[in-house]
């Protein structure tokens, strides 16, 4: 089985060197550390798009990719990018 939304978000948060409380502060309390902990551990599976947008912004993540990982089939797809030149592929 692939990486869950919670695992992906936790890995990004940790890569940024942020604690759950740091994220709560960065989002002015709009993303509580307890809710984020529940998402990361898989205890809640359906965070709102607004909450996901706040987390994506705090982590500098693409919001469309974040929605895709959350299971939104209508989320915009991230473009394919050439690894050599960085151009968007058709």
GITA-V241199 format. One record per residue. RES is the residue in one letter. BURIAL is + if it has 24 or more other ideal C-beta (glycine too) atoms within 12 Angstrom, else -. D_CENTER is the distance of its C-alpha to the mean C-alpha in Angstrom with 1 decimal. Layout:
res: {RES & RES}
burial: {BURIAL & BURIAL}
d_center: {D_CENTER & D_CENTER}
This chain:
res: {X & X & X & X & X & X & X & X & X & X & X & X & X & X & X & X & X & X & X & X & X & X & X & X & X & X & X & X & X & X & X & X & X & X & X & X & X & X & X & X & X & X & X & X & X & X & X & X & X & X & X & X & X & X & X & X & X & X & X & X & X & X & X & X & X & X & X & X & X & X & X & X & X & X & X & X & X & X & X & X & X & X & X & X & X & X & X & X & X & X}
burial: {- & - & - & - & + & + & - & + & + & + & - & + & + & - & - & - & - & + & - & + & - & - & + & - & - & - & + & - & - & - & + & - & - & - & + & + & - & - & + & + & - & - & - & - & - & - & + & - & - & - & + & + & + & + & + & + & - & + & + & - & + & - & + & - & - & + & + & - & + & + & - & - & - & - & - & - & - & - & - & - & - & - & - & - & - & - & - & - & - & -}
d_center: {18.5 & 15.3 & 12.2 & 10.6 & 7.1 & 8.1 & 9.6 & 6.9 & 4.9 & 8.6 & 9.7 & 7.8 & 9.0 & 12.3 & 12.6 & 12.5 & 15.1 & 13.6 & 14.7 & 13.5 & 16.3 & 15.3 & 12.0 & 14.4 & 16.8 & 14.5 & 13.6 & 17.3 & 16.9 & 15.0 & 12.2 & 14.7 & 14.4 & 15.9 & 13.4 & 10.5 & 13.0 & 13.8 & 10.3 & 10.1 & 13.8 & 13.7 & 16.1 & 14.4 & 13.0 & 12.7 & 10.6 & 11.8 & 10.5 & 11.5 & 9.6 & 6.2 & 7.9 & 8.8 & 5.8 & 4.7 & 8.5 & 9.0 & 7.1 & 8.7 & 6.2 & 7.9 & 7.4 & 9.5 & 7.8 & 4.7 & 7.8 & 9.7 & 7.8 & 8.4 & 11.9 & 12.7 & 15.6 & 16.4 & 13.2 & 14.4 & 14.6 & 13.7 & 17.2 & 18.8 & 19.9 & 23.0 & 22.5 & 25.9 & 26.2 & 22.7 & 23.9 & 22.2 & 23.9 & 25.5}
